[in-house]
Amino acid sequence: MPSRRLVAALLAAVTAATALAGCSSGSEESRCASDGVTITCAPDQRSKTPKVSGELLTGGSYDISQARGQVVVANFWGSWCAPCRAEADDLEAVYQATKASGVTFLGINVQDSKDKAIAFEEGRVTYPSLFDPASRQALNFDIPPNTTPATVVLDREGRVAVVIRRAITRDELQPIVERVAAEQPASGSR
């Protein structure tokens, strides 16, 4: 039977290979403006959102296709993540400031236990969070496990407008969300 160290080393190698493959295979960086941490895509460069659905931390289910017509800000976080704790108040403030303009937020909890994730959210955020302990949603967005927290802003047509692979402040995020919310949908699209 393989040792724990060998299994951990193999898992780390597979994770690194997956992250590198995601970054080199036609991902957002190859089409959009990038500084290596933040990727901003012009409307004609945006890709469709991968399927995002699953179990909410508070029970029930979520499917991102139900949010079509709204700007969606998806934040990948974990209760174990110190930068996630630091940005939670800023994310909630941007959510409260922009929700009247057709913006919704979705947390995506990764690599965590449900109890710790629920305790983390109490008193911090009022928007829903998916429970994704295996980080499947993050990998669908080319968000490597070592880049938590990360935030993805989707336009009203469900396309990836901005990807931020680090903690973010209200002063940084709110203008981005407001800019995407102010865009006019392409003619003929819903």
Salt bridges, closest charged atoms under 4 A:
GLU28 OE1 - ARG31 NH2 2.94
GLU29 OE2 - ARG165 NH1 2.52
GLU55 OE2 - LYS114 NZ 2.12
ASP155 OD2 - ARG46 NH1 2.94
ASP155 OD2 - ARG159 NH2 2.85
GLU157 OE2 - ARG159 NH2 3.81
GLU172 OE2 - ARG166 NH2 3.10
GLU183 OE1 - ARG46 NH1 2.67
GLU183 OE2 - ARG179 NH1 3.91
